Amino acid sequence: MLEIIAIFGFGVVVSVIFDQIWKQNKRKEQEMAKTGLYANIHAKQERIAKQKAEGKPVERMRKVGAKGAPTAAAFKASAKTAKKK
């Protein structure tokens, strides 16, 4: 990306803007990485409830064994790191 900045000759202004955008995206990735299995499940449940209330087409939870659904091993692993109330 720095090569493109040098070619166009925008100089420091563009590189500063690029750095800010890069840092914002990095923060978003880190925040998403912090959420766990249970947080993702609860977030999806909230989205489903909101969609039902708005009358929009509703997302569905995946069935056990479906592609992309959490496995039993994923639940065991997340239980090890789950915060206790």
Backbone as CSV, one residue per row, in Angstrom:
resi,resn,N_x,N_y,N_z,CA_x,CA_y,CA_z,C_x,C_y,C_z
1,MET,0.820,-1.185,0.000,0.000,0.000,0.000,0.865,1.250,0.000
2,LEU,2.018,1.184,0.631,2.897,2.340,0.671,3.434,2.677,-0.713
3,GLU,3.618,1.655,-1.555,4.086,1.890,-2.915,3.052,2.693,-3.708
4,ILE,1.796,2.388,-3.530,0.728,3.102,-4.226,0.709,4.558,-3.774
5,ILE,0.910,4.790,-2.494,0.937,6.155,-1.970,2.079,6.934,-2.617
6,ALA,3.237,6.297,-2.755,4.390,6.976,-3.349,4.138,7.263,-4.826
7,ILE,3.485,6.371,-5.530,3.212,6.554,-6.955,2.272,7.735,-7.176
8,PHE,1.218,7.832,-6.375,0.258,8.908,-6.548,0.767,10.227,-5.975
9,GLY,1.750,10.164,-5.103,2.351,11.371,-4.566,1.494,12.118,-3.564
10,PHE,0.590,11.440,-2.858,-0.236,12.112,-1.869,0.540,12.394,-0.593
11,GLY,1.597,11.680,-0.384,2.495,11.952,0.735,1.965,11.522,2.077
12,VAL,2.266,12.325,3.057,1.999,11.991,4.448,0.507,11.931,4.751
13,VAL,-0.288,12.768,4.151,-1.720,12.828,4.451,-2.387,11.483,4.207
14,VAL,-2.114,10.889,3.066,-2.731,9.608,2.741,-2.197,8.514,3.648
15,SER,-0.913,8.535,3.954,-0.360,7.496,4.809,-0.945,7.585,6.215
16,VAL,-1.218,8.788,6.705,-1.837,8.950,8.021,-3.265,8.412,7.990
17,ILE,-4.016,8.732,6.948,-5.386,8.228,6.803,-5.376,6.706,6.701
18,PHE,-4.434,6.166,5.926,-4.317,4.719,5.784,-4.030,4.076,7.135
19,ASP,-3.135,4.671,7.934,-2.805,4.130,9.252,-4.027,4.126,10.168
20,GLN,-4.826,5.195,10.130,-6.023,5.273,10.963,-7.030,4.190,10.581
21,ILE,-7.250,4.021,9.293,-8.184,2.993,8.821,-7.681,1.614,9.200
22,TRP,-6.392,1.385,9.057,-5.803,0.079,9.389,-5.968,-0.217,10.862
23,LYS,-5.741,0.786,11.715,-5.873,0.589,13.162,-7.323,0.310,13.541
24,GLN,-8.288,0.992,12.910,-9.698,0.747,13.204,-10.084,-0.682,12.836
25,ASN,-9.655,-1.144,11.669,-9.957,-2.512,11.252,-9.292,-3.521,12.169
26,LYS,-8.090,-3.234,12.615,-7.378,-4.136,13.516,-8.120,-4.250,14.837
27,ARG,-8.633,-3.098,15.358,-9.400,-3.122,16.601,-10.662,-3.959,16.457
28,LYS,-11.361,-3.822,15.331,-12.579,-4.600,15.098,-12.266,-6.090,15.076
29,GLU,-11.159,-6.461,14.432,-10.769,-7.871,14.372,-10.462,-8.396,15.764
30,GLN,-9.789,-7.599,16.589,-9.455,-8.024,17.939,-10.697,-8.165,18.794
31,GLU,-11.655,-7.247,18.648,-12.895,-7.335,19.411,-13.678,-8.579,19.024
32,MET,-13.712,-8.888,17.731,-14.435,-10.071,17.273,-13.742,-11.336,17.744
33,ALA,-12.428,-11.316,17.826,-11.687,-12.491,18.259,-11.930,-12.780,19.733
34,LYS,-12.269,-11.769,20.520,-12.481,-11.940,21.949,-13.791,-12.652,22.256
35,THR,-14.775,-12.527,21.389,-16.060,-13.154,21.666,-15.930,-14.665,21.525
36,GLY,-16.656,-15.365,22.357,-16.591,-16.813,22.345,-17.857,-17.425,21.793
37,LEU,-17.945,-18.721,21.919,-19.078,-19.469,21.383,-20.390,-19.018,22.006
38,TYR,-20.420,-18.923,23.339,-21.658,-18.544,24.008,-22.051,-17.107,23.683
39,ALA,-21.080,-16.223,23.566,-21.371,-14.831,23.201,-21.967,-14.768,21.802
40,ASN,-21.437,-15.573,20.898,-21.972,-15.610,19.533,-23.396,-16.154,19.511
41,ILE,-23.659,-17.173,20.303,-25.005,-17.760,20.359,-26.002,-16.742,20.899
42,HIS,-25.641,-16.047,21.987,-26.549,-15.063,22.568,-26.765,-13.876,21.634
43,ALA,-25.718,-13.477,20.925,-25.863,-12.379,19.964,-26.828,-12.762,18.849
44,LYS,-26.738,-14.017,18.393,-27.635,-14.468,17.328,-29.071,-14.549,17.840
45,GLN,-29.251,-14.990,19.070,-30.582,-15.041,19.650,-31.196,-13.648,19.748
46,GLU,-30.374,-12.662,20.095,-30.855,-11.286,20.154,-31.238,-10.769,18.765
47,ARG,-30.418,-11.106,17.748,-30.738,-10.687,16.381,-32.049,-11.305,15.920
48,ILE,-32.256,-12.579,16.247,-33.493,-13.272,15.861,-34.698,-12.606,16.514
49,ALA,-34.591,-12.289,17.802,-35.697,-11.636,18.508,-35.997,-10.270,17.893
50,LYS,-34.940,-9.531,17.550,-35.116,-8.211,16.945,-35.777,-8.332,15.572
51,GLN,-35.365,-9.322,14.780,-35.943,-9.524,13.455,-37.418,-9.897,13.552
52,LYS,-37.759,-10.732,14.538,-39.165,-11.104,14.728,-39.999,-9.889,15.091
53,ALA,-39.454,-9.036,15.971,-40.180,-7.850,16.411,-40.401,-6.873,15.257
54,GLU,-39.443,-6.789,14.344,-39.550,-5.878,13.205,-40.347,-6.470,12.049
55,GLY,-40.662,-7.756,12.133,-41.423,-8.406,11.079,-40.594,-8.742,9.849
56,LYS,-39.289,-8.791,10.009,-38.400,-9.120,8.897,-38.215,-10.632,8.806
57,PRO,-37.660,-11.132,7.679,-37.336,-12.555,7.606,-36.342,-12.918,8.712
58,VAL,-36.585,-14.035,9.351,-35.827,-14.397,10.548,-34.695,-15.361,10.223
59,GLU,-33.535,-15.059,10.791,-32.383,-15.965,10.749,-32.723,-17.196,11.572
60,ARG,-32.094,-18.306,11.296,-32.355,-19.513,12.081,-31.053,-20.065,12.641
61,MET,-31.175,-20.702,13.792,-30.026,-21.379,14.382,-29.777,-22.656,13.576
62,ARG,-28.531,-23.037,13.446,-28.210,-24.269,12.719,-28.566,-25.483,13.556
63,LYS,-28.965,-26.538,12.891,-29.301,-27.785,13.569,-28.023,-28.497,13.981
64,VAL,-28.132,-29.367,14.968,-26.986,-30.151,15.427,-26.498,-31.022,14.273
65,GLY,-25.205,-30.975,14.015,-24.625,-31.780,12.953,-24.589,-31.098,11.595
66,ALA,-25.242,-29.931,11.462,-25.230,-29.210,10.191,-23.863,-28.574,9.974
67,LYS,-23.555,-28.326,8.709,-22.275,-27.705,8.385,-22.230,-26.307,8.990
68,GLY,-21.171,-26.016,9.737,-21.012,-24.714,10.358,-21.581,-24.620,11.762
69,ALA,-22.315,-25.618,12.195,-22.864,-25.623,13.546,-21.774,-26.020,14.536
70,PRO,-21.822,-25.503,15.765,-20.816,-25.886,16.748,-20.925,-27.367,17.102
71,THR,-19.798,-27.985,17.278,-19.754,-29.407,17.623,-19.740,-29.572,19.134
72,ALA,-19.880,-30.796,19.581,-19.813,-31.087,21.008,-18.439,-30.715,21.559
73,ALA,-17.405,-30.923,20.761,-16.048,-30.568,21.179,-15.908,-29.059,21.367
74,ALA,-16.578,-28.282,20.520,-16.528,-26.825,20.641,-17.186,-26.373,21.938
75,PHE,-18.289,-27.019,22.312,-18.949,-26.668,23.566,-18.081,-27.046,24.767
76,LYS,-17.411,-28.197,24.711,-16.523,-28.603,25.808,-15.361,-27.630,25.946
77,ALA,-14.787,-27.220,24.819,-13.660,-26.285,24.854,-14.086,-24.926,25.382
78,SER,-15.267,-24.466,25.003,-15.724,-23.154,25.454,-16.126,-23.186,26.926
79,ALA,-16.556,-24.331,27.428,-16.914,-24.439,28.831,-15.688,-24.275,29.721
80,LYS,-14.529,-24.628,29.228,-13.291,-24.486,29.993,-12.941,-23.019,30.217
81,THR,-13.287,-22.174,29.275,-12.921,-20.749,29.361,-14.107,-19.863,29.692
82,ALA,-15.279,-20.441,29.908,-16.482,-19.645,30.184,-16.344,-18.935,31.518
83,LYS,-16.858,-17.706,31.576,-16.829,-16.946,32.820,-17.933,-17.439,33.729
84,LYS,-17.611,-17.647,34.986,-18.619,-18.111,35.936,-19.302,-16.908,36.564
85,LYS,-20.618,-17.024,36.736,-21.395,-15.907,37.283,-21.395,-15.943,38.787
